[in-house]
Amino acid sequence: MEEIKTLPLSKNIHPDVNILKYIYNKSLEDPESFWRKVAEDLFWYEKNGPVFEPIDSPPYCYWFPYWKTNLSYNTLDRHIESWRKNKVAYYWEGENYEKKVLTYYDLYKEVNRFAYVLKNLGVKKGDRITIYMPVIPELPISMLACTRIGAIHSVVFSGFASYALAERINDCQSKIVITVDGTFRRGKLINTKKIVDEALNYTKSVEKVLVIKRADIEVEMMEDRDYWYDELKPSSYPYVEPERIEGIHPSFILYTSGTTGKPKGITHGTGGYMVWAYFTQKAVFDINDKDIFWCTADIGWITGHTYAVYGPLLAGATLFIYEGAPDYPRPDRWWEMIEAYGITILYTSPTAIRMHMKYGEEWIKCHDISSLRLLGSVGEPINPEVWNWYYKYVGQERCPIVDTWWQTETGGIMISPQPGLALVPLKAGSATLPLPGVDADVFTEDGKSAKPNEKGYLVIKRPWPGCLIGIWNNHERLKSQYYSKFPNVYYTGDFAIKDKDGYFWLLGRADEVLKVAGHRIGTAELEAAFLSHPAVAEAAVIGKSDPIKMQVPVAFVVLRPGHIPSPQLRIELINHIKETIGPIATPQSIYFVNKLPKTRSGKIMRRILLAVIEERDTGDVTTLEDETSVEEAKRAYEELKRMIEEIP
Ligand code: WTA
């Protein structure tokens, strides 16, 4: 494994592994004092009782259960009482080069206005609010308005379609939906409000819809339900007193995919999440007041929640956010913006890097991106080839790369280089070492620590502040999902190895969850969407390797009697997925078969289907209920392959 030593970032960074070890050991020896000290950087109305309290399944516990704080106060009011009042909080750019700049004071005023409107609509502490919009300043503004008054936001990524949106509204029984009239993607207009209207045909809980003008298009507005935000917004700047929120009060729900057809409402608390977002922002990104920080993730995913909203704002940093496609109108759009805004820290995904690699470094070379000092990667394993390209052409062999491993459930980064504490030697493709408080290990199937370089399951053995507080509406699923595979540890669902230096190498998911262009998509959720089409009797979805997106979904489908396989039906099913789940889940291929390979107990053997499309040996098939199903899958695969080859 290749080792690359990078230069220290700035004077205050000590390139010493021992310093990191010292801090790490302290955090594990006395977590109560360690996290109390970190929490003291932030504002609390009350600091009663312990920092954490164990609950039923260890290491699950409550963080700051009797303390009181407010996320909106800590991201805004705390700064406007300081010299940061007129410091830029957000630079925003739209796809068509529209620009907006919001200082901390501007953001504070807009959040207060928004909170005022929500209160006037009758929103109370604990109410759920679904937010469905692209990355425009009103997205963080509405999130912070919710946390200001103790409402629980559930942001749904704007790439999801109406069915997926409805399912997420229904699960948490949202009272209000906040959205836009429309938006632009790659120059194309998207009628966002129309998607919301369709979703609302399947929901009962929503009382009001707040619509923000973004595309300035005609939309249907239902009387007494739909309101233009502009018409409710006060012309003055009222002050809305932040609610005093208990540490374990849910601050938000974010739906993510698991191994069943129903997405999980990952629920984060207030105190622990806040401390974790703040601490990891500083430890990993070494953020300071001169930085312009750009996390390219959409705010509709956890990476955007923690590192395009809460973490940087808690740290008082300046952020850049961008609404559009990375290669629109040309492949150098990103490099152009890095140059224009003097961005210093870029945090992105391996998929995006692979896309830029494909376009070629020539697009970078026509811009001066020397303002960059630190690069980050998240969402998928980054292989050494991609790491090296990122290091060489984007980082210009000068910027360290923080490969950050974490999950929606963990609230913030768990394993990563930590230049804000001490920079250790980097290894291309390794996320390096766990953060303070993160007692990570690799377990073999029998629950024992794996030997160095032995592949196993990544687990976390002790509580950390950013841990999810629950799955909305489903406490049992929380236990069975994360605390059952091995006793007394949190199970991540990822494969990993730990090398002789204690460095972690992440090897992808151990379950049936796909990573498509960094987005987490459950095969079971896709299968459920296929089954909602009247022609489909059975479906099996698997992830095919893809040189850019890492994985793409492909499906084997058994039709109901009376339906005949045809290219038209294939297109219809693809459109059905796009319209129900969203374009991000578009299957690359659909294979029509008469039967699926199953075990005698009826479990679909996806491993065999994967071997078929990867043209590998299918291995032992004797456990199958019907061995001819393998031939059937091969026939369908070859047939479609031939058809595609014949297209001129
Ligand atoms: C994967 C995204 C390798 C992993 C923050 C995890 C990674 C899942 C990395 C969570 C990384 C995330 N290296 N794999 N640096 N970061 N993953 O919930 O499989 O969208 O379990 O959270 O992404 O995806 P999620």
Residues whose N, C-alpha, C, O or C-beta is under 5 A from the ligand:
A	BS01	WTA	T303 S377 V378 G379 E380 P381 I382 D403 T404 W405 W406 Q407 T408 T492 D494 L506 G508 R509 G518 R520
